[in-house]
């Protein structure tokens, strides 16, 4: 093989590796932009930042709309049918079928409504987002208990979460949300 051909092949190989690396580093952002219309619609309807919704989806399912959880959670945002029923009732959607949670648009609306409700509940906190995320994952009664333990120092709330899985869940979503568009800061 001549020198020029070897150099060209090496250069193309290097470009491929760089391209694949960039896709891996920006995979969250790529999914965000692919789902931008649905994210923006849910965000506008319930006044939740679209990057926060996407960060939650990334943590829950990596944007897999057919995902099912072990406890019966459905779709992108892993919505429980009972929670979706509360959303449907609040939105006056008659004859709601939980199977429609496999539709990404429906799932994002129901999940964002649920998240917005939690954000509203915790709006008195300096930063309600960790509380709302913990509620989304572990339920309101647990968050109330954890919040009591940190009433004097709310900045320690995330560390007070006694479920390691929920503590990790909240940390991961906050990291994705706060580094959106700057994935190199995640490491």
FIKOLZA-1660 file (N, C-alpha, C; in steps of 0.1 Angstrom, whole numbers, plus 5000, padded with zeros to 4 digits):
% residues 187
   i   px   py   pz ch aa at
   1 5009 4988 5000  A  X  N
   1 5000 5000 5000  A  X CA
   1 5009 5012 5000  A  X  C
   2 5006 5022 4992  A  X  N
   2 5014 5033 4991  A  X CA
   2 5012 5043 5003  A  X  C
   3 5021 5051 5005  A  X  N
   3 5021 5060 5017  A  X CA
   3 5009 5069 5017  A  X  C
   4 5005 5075 5006  A  X  N
   4 4994 5084 5005  A  X CA
   4 4981 5077 5009  A  X  C
   5 4979 5065 5004  A  X  N
   5 4967 5057 5007  A  X CA
   5 4966 5054 5022  A  X  C
   6 4977 5050 5028  A  X  N
   6 4978 5047 5042  A  X CA
   6 4974 5059 5050  A  X  C
   7 4979 5071 5046  A  X  N
   7 4977 5083 5053  A  X CA
   7 4962 5087 5052  A  X  C
   8 4956 5085 5041  A  X  N
   8 4942 5088 5038  A  X CA
   8 4933 5079 5047  A  X  C
   9 4936 5066 5047  A  X  N
   9 4929 5056 5055  A  X CA
   9 4930 5059 5070  A  X  C
  10 4942 5063 5074  A  X  N
  10 4944 5066 5088  A  X CA
  10 4936 5079 5092  A  X  C
  11 4936 5089 5083  A  X  N
  11 4929 5101 5086  A  X CA
  11 4914 5099 5086  A  X  C
  12 4908 5090 5077  A  X  N
  12 4894 5087 5077  A  X CA
  12 4890 5079 5090  A  X  C
  13 4899 5070 5094  A  X  N
  13 4897 5063 5106  A  X CA
  13 4896 5072 5118  A  X  C
  14 4905 5081 5119  A  X  N
  14 4906 5091 5130  A  X CA
  14 4893 5100 5130  A  X  C
  15 4889 5104 5118  A  X  N
  15 4876 5112 5117  A  X CA
  15 4864 5104 5122  A  X  C
  16 4864 5091 5119  A  X  N
  16 4853 5082 5123  A  X CA
  16 4853 5081 5138  A  X  C
  17 4864 5079 5144  A  X  N
  17 4866 5077 5159  A  X CA
  17 4861 5090 5165  A  X  C
  18 4866 5102 5160  A  X  N
  18 4862 5115 5166  A  X CA
  18 4847 5117 5164  A  X  C
  19 4841 5113 5153  A  X  N
  19 4827 5115 5151  A  X CA
  19 4819 5106 5160  A  X  C
  20 4823 5093 5162  A  X  N
  20 4816 5084 5171  A  X CA
  20 4817 5089 5185  A  X  C
  21 4829 5094 5189  A  X  N
  21 4831 5100 5202  A  X CA
  21 4822 5112 5205  A  X  C
  22 4821 5120 5195  A  X  N
  22 4812 5132 5197  A  X CA
  22 4797 5128 5198  A  X  C
  23 4793 5118 5190  A  X  N
  23 4779 5113 5192  A  X CA
  23 4777 5107 5205  A  X  C
  24 4787 5100 5211  A  X  N
  24 4785 5094 5224  A  X CA
  24 4785 5105 5235  A  X  C
  25 4793 5115 5234  A  X  N
  25 4794 5126 5244  A  X CA
  25 4781 5134 5243  A  X  C
  26 4776 5136 5231  A  X  N
  26 4764 5145 5230  A  X CA
  26 4751 5137 5228  A  X  C
  27 4751 5124 5232  A  X  N
  27 4739 5115 5230  A  X CA
  27 4727 5121 5237  A  X  C
  28 4728 5126 5249  A  X  N
  28 4717 5132 5255  A  X CA
  28 4711 5144 5247  A  X  C
  29 4720 5153 5243  A  X  N
  29 4716 5164 5235  A  X CA
  29 4710 5160 5222  A  X  C
  30 4715 5150 5216  A  X  N
  30 4709 5145 5203  A  X CA
  30 4695 5141 5205  A  X  C
  31 4692 5133 5216  A  X  N
  31 4678 5129 5219  A  X CA
  31 4670 5141 5222  A  X  C
  32 4675 5150 5229  A  X  N
  32 4668 5163 5232  A  X CA
  32 4663 5169 5219  A  X  C
  33 4672 5171 5210  A  X  N
  33 4668 5178 5198  A  X CA
  33 4659 5170 5189  A  X  C
  34 4660 5157 5189  A  X  N
  34 4651 5148 5182  A  X CA
  34 4637 5149 5187  A  X  C
  35 4635 5152 5200  A  X  N
  35 4622 5153 5206  A  X CA
  35 4618 5167 5210  A  X  C
  36 4624 5176 5204  A  X  N
  36 4623 5191 5208  A  X CA
  36 4608 5195 5207  A  X  C
  37 4601 5192 5197  A  X  N
  37 4587 5197 5196  A  X CA
  37 4579 5192 5207  A  X  C
  38 4580 5179 5211  A  X  N
  38 4572 5173 5222  A  X CA
  38 4576 5179 5235  A  X  C
  39 4589 5181 5237  A  X  N
  39 4595 5186 5249  A  X CA
  39 4590 5201 5251  A  X  C
  40 4591 5209 5240  A  X  N
  40 4586 5222 5241  A  X CA
  40 4571 5224 5244  A  X  C
  41 4563 5215 5238  A  X  N
  41 4549 5215 5240  A  X CA
  41 4546 5212 5255  A  X  C
  42 4552 5202 5261  A  X  N
  42 4549 5198 5275  A  X CA
  42 4554 5209 5284  A  X  C
  43 4566 5215 5280  A  X  N
  43 4572 5225 5289  A  X CA
  43 4563 5238 5289  A  X  C
  44 4558 5242 5277  A  X  N
  44 4550 5253 5277  A  X CA
  44 4537 5251 5284  A  X  C
  45 4531 5240 5283  A  X  N
  45 4518 5237 5289  A  X CA
  45 4519 5237 5304  A  X  C
  46 4530 5232 5310  A  X  N
  46 4531 5230 5324  A  X CA
  46 4542 5239 5331  A  X  C
  47 4548 5248 5323  A  X  N
  47 4558 5257 5328  A  X CA
  47 4570 5250 5335  A  X  C
  48 4575 5240 5328  A  X  N
  48 4587 5233 5333  A  X CA
  48 4598 5234 5323  A  X  C
  49 4610 5237 5326  A  X  N
  49 4620 5238 5316  A  X CA
  49 4622 5225 5308  A  X  C
  50 4622 5227 5295  A  X  N
  50 4623 5215 5286  A  X CA
  50 4636 5206 5289  A  X  C
  51 4647 5213 5293  A  X  N
  51 4659 5205 5296  A  X CA
  51 4657 5197 5309  A  X  C
  52 4649 5202 5318  A  X  N
  52 4646 5194 5330  A  X CA
  52 4638 5181 5327  A  X  C
  53 4628 5183 5318  A  X  N
  53 4620 5172 5314  A  X CA
  53 4629 5162 5306  A  X  C
  54 4637 5167 5297  A  X  N
  54 4646 5157 5290  A  X CA
  54 4656 5150 5299  A  X  C
  55 4661 5157 5309  A  X  N
  55 4670 5151 5319  A  X CA
  55 4663 5140 5327  A  X  C
  56 4651 5142 5330  A  X  N
  56 4643 5132 5337  A  X CA
  56 4641 5120 5328  A  X  C
  57 4637 5122 5316  A  X  N
  57 4635 5112 5306  A  X CA
  57 4648 5104 5304  A  X  C
  58 4659 5111 5302  A  X  N
  58 4672 5105 5300  A  X CA
  58 4675 5095 5312  A  X  C
  59 4672 5100 5324  A  X  N
  59 4675 5091 5336  A  X CA
  59 4666 5079 5336  A  X  C
  60 4653 5082 5333  A  X  N
  60 4643 5071 5334  A  X CA
  60 4645 5060 5323  A  X  C
  61 4646 5064 5310  A  X  N
  61 4645 5055 5299  A  X CA
  61 4655 5057 5288  A  X  C
  62 4663 5067 5289  A  X  N
  62 4672 5070 5277  A  X CA
  62 4664 5073 5265  A  X  C
  63 4652 5078 5267  A  X  N
  63 4643 5082 5256  A  X CA
  63 4637 5070 5248  A  X  C
  64 4635 5059 5256  A  X  N
  64 4629 5047 5250  A  X CA
  64 4614 5047 5253  A  X  C
  65 4605 5050 5243  A  X  N
  65 4591 5052 5245  A  X CA
  65 4584 5038 5249  A  X  C
  66 4590 5027 5246  A  X  N
  66 4583 5014 5249  A  X CA
  66 4588 5008 5262  A  X  C
  67 4595 5016 5270  A  X  N
  67 4600 5010 5283  A  X CA
  67 4589 5008 5293  A  X  C
  68 4591 4997 5300  A  X  N
  68 4581 4993 5311  A  X CA
  68 4590 4991 5323  A  X  C
  69 4585 4997 5334  A  X  N
  69 4592 4995 5347  A  X CA
  69 4587 4982 5354  A  X  C
  70 4595 4978 5364  A  X  N
  70 4591 4966 5372  A  X CA
  70 4578 4968 5380  A  X  C
  71 4575 4980 5384  A  X  N
  71 4563 4983 5392  A  X CA
  71 4551 4987 5384  A  X  C
  72 4553 4986 5370  A  X  N
  72 4542 4989 5361  A  X CA
  72 4543 5003 5355  A  X  C
  73 4554 5010 5356  A  X  N
  73 4556 5023 5350  A  X CA
  73 4556 5021 5335  A  X  C
  74 4552 5031 5328  A  X  N
  74 4550 5030 5313  A  X CA
  74 4557 5042 5306  A  X  C
  75 4564 5039 5295  A  X  N
  75 4569 5049 5286  A  X CA
  75 4580 5057 5290  A  X  C
  76 4583 5068 5282  A  X  N
  76 4594 5077 5284  A  X CA
  76 4597 5081 5298  A  X  C
  77 4586 5086 5304  A  X  N
  77 4588 5092 5318  A  X CA
  77 4584 5082 5329  A  X  C
  78 4582 5070 5325  A  X  N
  78 4579 5059 5335  A  X CA
  78 4567 5063 5344  A  X  C
  79 4556 5066 5338  A  X  N
  79 4544 5070 5345  A  X CA
  79 4536 5058 5350  A  X  C
  80 4532 5059 5362  A  X  N
  80 4523 5048 5367  A  X CA
  80 4509 5051 5362  A  X  C
  81 4501 5041 5358  A  X  N
  81 4488 5043 5353  A  X CA
  81 4479 5051 5363  A  X  C
  82 4480 5049 5376  A  X  N
  82 4472 5057 5385  A  X CA
  82 4476 5072 5384  A  X  C
  83 4489 5075 5383  A  X  N
  83 4493 5089 5382  A  X CA
  83 4488 5095 5369  A  X  C
  84 4488 5087 5358  A  X  N
  84 4483 5092 5345  A  X CA
  84 4468 5094 5346  A  X  C
  85 4461 5086 5354  A  X  N
  85 4447 5087 5356  A  X CA
  85 4444 5101 5363  A  X  C
  86 4452 5104 5373  A  X  N
  86 4451 5117 5379  A  X CA
  86 4453 5129 5369  A  X  C
  87 4463 5127 5360  A  X  N
  87 4465 5137 5350  A  X CA
  87 4453 5138 5341  A  X  C
  88 4448 5127 5336  A  X  N
  88 4436 5127 5327  A  X CA
  88 4424 5133 5334  A  X  C
  89 4422 5131 5346  A  X  N
  89 4411 5137 5353  A  X CA
  89 4413 5152 5354  A  X  C
  90 4425 5156 5358  A  X  N
  90 4427 5171 5359  A  X CA
  90 4426 5178 5346  A  X  C
  91 4429 5171 5335  A  X  N
  91 4428 5177 5322  A  X CA
  91 4415 5174 5314  A  X  C
  92 4406 5167 5322  A  X  N
  92 4392 5164 5316  A  X CA
  92 4393 5156 5304  A  X  C
  93 4401 5145 5304  A  X  N
  93 4403 5136 5293  A  X CA
  93 4394 5124 5296  A  X  C
  94 4383 5122 5290  A  X  N
  94 4374 5112 5292  A  X CA
  94 4379 5099 5286  A  X  C
  95 4376 5087 5292  A  X  N
  95 4380 5074 5287  A  X CA
  95 4395 5072 5285  A  X  C
  96 4403 5078 5294  A  X  N
  96 4417 5076 5293  A  X CA
  96 4421 5062 5293  A  X  C
  97 4430 5057 5284  A  X  N
  97 4435 5044 5284  A  X CA
  97 4450 5044 5287  A  X  C
  98 4454 5038 5298  A  X  N
  98 4469 5038 5302  A  X CA
  98 4478 5034 5290  A  X  C
  99 4473 5026 5281  A  X  N
  99 4481 5021 5270  A  X CA
  99 4486 5033 5261  A  X  C
 100 4478 5044 5262  A  X  N
 100 4482 5056 5254  A  X CA
 100 4495 5062 5260  A  X  C
 101 4500 5058 5271  A  X  N
 101 4512 5063 5277  A  X CA
 101 4524 5058 5269  A  X  C
 102 4522 5049 5260  A  X  N
 102 4533 5045 5251  A  X CA
 102 4535 5055 5240  A  X  C
 103 4525 5064 5238  A  X  N
 103 4527 5075 5229  A  X CA
 103 4536 5086 5235  A  X  C
 104 4547 5089 5229  A  X  N
 104 4556 5099 5235  A  X CA
 104 4550 5112 5239  A  X  C
 105 4541 5117 5231  A  X  N
 105 4535 5130 5234  A  X CA
 105 4526 5129 5246  A  X  C
 106 4518 5119 5247  A  X  N
 106 4509 5117 5258  A  X CA
 106 4517 5115 5271  A  X  C
 107 4527 5107 5270  A  X  N
 107 4536 5103 5281  A  X CA
 107 4543 5116 5287  A  X  C
 108 4548 5124 5278  A  X  N
 108 4555 5137 5282  A  X CA
 108 4545 5146 5289  A  X  C
 109 4533 5147 5283  A  X  N
 109 4523 5156 5290  A  X CA
 109 4519 5151 5304  A  X  C
 110 4517 5138 5305  A  X  N
 110 4513 5133 5318  A  X CA
 110 4524 5134 5328  A  X  C
 111 4536 5130 5324  A  X  N
 111 4548 5131 5333  A  X CA
 111 4552 5145 5336  A  X  C
 112 4551 5154 5327  A  X  N
 112 4554 5168 5330  A  X CA
 112 4544 5174 5339  A  X  C
 113 4531 5170 5338  A  X  N
 113 4521 5175 5347  A  X CA
 113 4524 5170 5361  A  X  C
 114 4528 5158 5362  A  X  N
 114 4531 5152 5375  A  X CA
 114 4544 5159 5381  A  X  C
 115 4554 5162 5373  A  X  N
 115 4566 5169 5378  A  X CA
 115 4562 5183 5382  A  X  C
 116 4554 5190 5374  A  X  N
 116 4550 5204 5376  A  X CA
 116 4543 5205 5390  A  X  C
 117 4534 5195 5392  A  X  N
 117 4527 5195 5405  A  X CA
 117 4536 5193 5417  A  X  C
 118 4546 5185 5415  A  X  N
 118 4556 5184 5426  A  X CA
 118 4565 5197 5427  A  X  C
 119 4568 5203 5416  A  X  N
 119 4576 5216 5417  A  X CA
 119 4567 5226 5424  A  X  C
 120 4554 5227 5421  A  X  N
 120 4545 5236 5428  A  X CA
 120 4545 5234 5443  A  X  C
 121 4544 5221 5447  A  X  N
 121 4544 5218 5461  A  X CA
 121 4556 5222 5469  A  X  C
 122 4567 5222 5462  A  X  N
 122 4580 5225 5469  A  X CA
 122 4585 5239 5465  A  X  C
 123 4577 5248 5460  A  X  N
 123 4581 5261 5455  A  X CA
 123 4586 5270 5466  A  X  C
 124 4583 5267 5479  A  X  N
 124 4588 5275 5490  A  X CA
 124 4603 5273 5492  A  X  C
 125 4608 5262 5487  A  X  N
 125 4622 5259 5489  A  X CA
 125 4631 5268 5480  A  X  C
 126 4643 5271 5484  A  X  N
 126 4652 5279 5476  A  X CA
 126 4654 5272 5462  A  X  C
 127 4656 5259 5462  A  X  N
 127 4657 5252 5450  A  X CA
 127 4647 5240 5450  A  X  C
 128 4635 5242 5445  A  X  N
 128 4625 5231 5446  A  X CA
 128 4628 5219 5437  A  X  C
 129 4637 5220 5428  A  X  N
 129 4639 5209 5418  A  X CA
 129 4643 5196 5425  A  X  C
 130 4653 5196 5434  A  X  N
 130 4657 5183 5440  A  X CA
 130 4645 5176 5447  A  X  C
 131 4637 5185 5454  A  X  N
 131 4626 5179 5461  A  X CA
 131 4615 5173 5452  A  X  C
 132 4613 5180 5441  A  X  N
 132 4603 5175 5431  A  X CA
 132 4608 5162 5425  A  X  C
 133 4621 5162 5421  A  X  N
 133 4626 5150 5415  A  X CA
 133 4625 5138 5425  A  X  C
 134 4628 5140 5438  A  X  N
 134 4628 5130 5448  A  X CA
 134 4613 5125 5449  A  X  C
 135 4604 5135 5449  A  X  N
 135 4590 5131 5450  A  X CA
 135 4586 5123 5437  A  X  C
 136 4590 5126 5426  A  X  N
 136 4587 5119 5413  A  X CA
 136 4592 5105 5415  A  X  C
 137 4603 5103 5421  A  X  N
 137 4609 5089 5422  A  X CA
 137 4604 5081 5434  A  X  C
 138 4603 5088 5445  A  X  N
 138 4601 5080 5458  A  X CA
 138 4588 5083 5465  A  X  C
 139 4580 5093 5460  A  X  N
 139 4567 5097 5466  A  X CA
 139 4568 5108 5476  A  X  C
 140 4557 5115 5477  A  X  N
 140 4557 5127 5486  A  X CA
 140 4560 5124 5500  A  X  C
 141 4554 5113 5506  A  X  N
 141 4556 5111 5520  A  X CA
 141 4571 5109 5524  A  X  C
 142 4578 5103 5515  A  X  N
 142 4593 5102 5518  A  X CA
 142 4600 5115 5517  A  X  C
 143 4596 5124 5508  A  X  N
 143 4602 5137 5507  A  X CA
 143 4599 5145 5519  A  X  C
 144 4587 5144 5524  A  X  N
 144 4583 5152 5536  A  X CA
 144 4592 5148 5547  A  X  C
 145 4594 5135 5549  A  X  N
 145 4603 5130 5559  A  X CA
 145 4617 5135 5558  A  X  C
 146 4623 5134 5546  A  X  N
 146 4636 5139 5543  A  X CA
 146 4637 5154 5545  A  X  C
 147 4627 5161 5541  A  X  N
 147 4627 5175 5543  A  X CA
 147 4627 5179 5557  A  X  C
 148 4620 5172 5566  A  X  N
 148 4620 5175 5580  A  X CA
 148 4634 5174 5586  A  X  C
 149 4642 5164 5581  A  X  N
 149 4656 5162 5586  A  X CA
 149 4665 5173 5582  A  X  C
 150 4661 5182 5572  A  X  N
 150 4670 5192 5567  A  X CA
 150 4664 5206 5568  A  X  C
 151 4653 5207 5576  A  X  N
 151 4646 5220 5577  A  X CA
 151 4655 5232 5579  A  X  C
 152 4665 5230 5587  A  X  N
 152 4674 5241 5591  A  X CA
 152 4685 5243 5580  A  X  C
 153 4688 5233 5572  A  X  N
 153 4698 5234 5561  A  X CA
 153 4693 5228 5549  A  X  C
 154 4684 5234 5541  A  X  N
 154 4678 5229 5529  A  X CA
 154 4689 5225 5518  A  X  C
 155 4700 5231 5519  A  X  N
 155 4711 5228 5509  A  X CA
 155 4716 5214 5510  A  X  C
 156 4713 5207 5521  A  X  N
 156 4717 5194 5524  A  X CA
 156 4706 5183 5520  A  X  C
 157 4695 5188 5514  A  X  N
 157 4684 5179 5512  A  X CA
 157 4688 5166 5504  A  X  C
 158 4695 5168 5493  A  X  N
 158 4699 5157 5485  A  X CA
 158 4707 5146 5493  A  X  C
 159 4716 5151 5501  A  X  N
 159 4724 5142 5509  A  X CA
 159 4715 5135 5520  A  X  C
 160 4704 5141 5524  A  X  N
 160 4695 5135 5534  A  X CA
 160 4686 5124 5529  A  X  C
 161 4686 5122 5516  A  X  N
 161 4677 5112 5510  A  X CA
 161 4683 5098 5514  A  X  C
 162 4674 5091 5522  A  X  N
 162 4679 5078 5527  A  X CA
 162 4679 5066 5518  A  X  C
 163 4672 5068 5506  A  X  N
 163 4672 5057 5496  A  X CA
 163 4684 5060 5487  A  X  C
 164 4694 5052 5486  A  X  N
 164 4706 5054 5477  A  X CA
 164 4701 5055 5463  A  X  C
 165 4692 5048 5458  A  X  N
 165 4687 5048 5445  A  X CA
 165 4681 5062 5441  A  X  C
 166 4673 5067 5450  A  X  N
 166 4667 5080 5448  A  X CA
 166 4677 5091 5449  A  X  C
 167 4686 5090 5458  A  X  N
 167 4697 5100 5459  A  X CA
 167 4705 5101 5446  A  X  C
 168 4708 5089 5441  A  X  N
 168 4716 5089 5428  A  X CA
 168 4707 5094 5417  A  X  C
 169 4694 5090 5417  A  X  N
 169 4685 5095 5407  A  X CA
 169 4685 5110 5406  A  X  C
 170 4683 5116 5418  A  X  N
 170 4682 5131 5418  A  X CA
 170 4696 5137 5414  A  X  C
 171 4707 5132 5419  A  X  N
 171 4720 5137 5415  A  X CA
 171 4722 5136 5399  A  X  C
 172 4718 5125 5394  A  X  N
 172 4721 5123 5379  A  X CA
 172 4712 5132 5371  A  X  C
 173 4700 5134 5375  A  X  N
 173 4691 5143 5367  A  X CA
 173 4696 5157 5368  A  X  C
 174 4700 5161 5380  A  X  N
 174 4705 5175 5382  A  X CA
 174 4718 5177 5374  A  X  C
 175 4726 5167 5374  A  X  N
 175 4739 5168 5366  A  X CA
 175 4736 5170 5351  A  X  C
 176 4727 5162 5346  A  X  N
 176 4723 5163 5332  A  X CA
 176 4716 5177 5329  A  X  C
 177 4708 5181 5338  A  X  N
 177 4701 5194 5336  A  X CA
 177 4710 5206 5337  A  X  C
 178 4719 5205 5346  A  X  N
 178 4728 5217 5348  A  X CA
 178 4740 5217 5338  A  X  C
 179 4743 5206 5332  A  X  N
 179 4753 5206 5322  A  X CA
 179 4748 5204 5308  A  X  C
 180 4735 5206 5306  A  X  N
 180 4729 5205 5293  A  X CA
 180 4736 5214 5283  A  X  C
 181 4741 5209 5272  A  X  N
 181 4748 5217 5262  A  X CA
 181 4763 5217 5265  A  X  C
 182 4767 5212 5276  A  X  N
 182 4781 5212 5280  A  X CA
 182 4785 5198 5286  A  X  C
 183 4783 5188 5278  A  X  N
 183 4784 5174 5284  A  X CA
 183 4798 5171 5289  A  X  C
 184 4808 5178 5284  A  X  N
 184 4822 5176 5289  A  X CA
 184 4823 5180 5304  A  X  C
 185 4813 5187 5310  A  X  N
 185 4813 5191 5324  A  X CA
 185 4808 5180 5333  A  X  C
 186 4802 5169 5326  A  X  N
 186 4796 5158 5334  A  X CA
 186 4807 5149 5340  A  X  C
 187 4819 5151 5336  A  X  N
 187 4830 5142 5341  A  X CA
 187 4839 5149 5350  A  X  C
% end
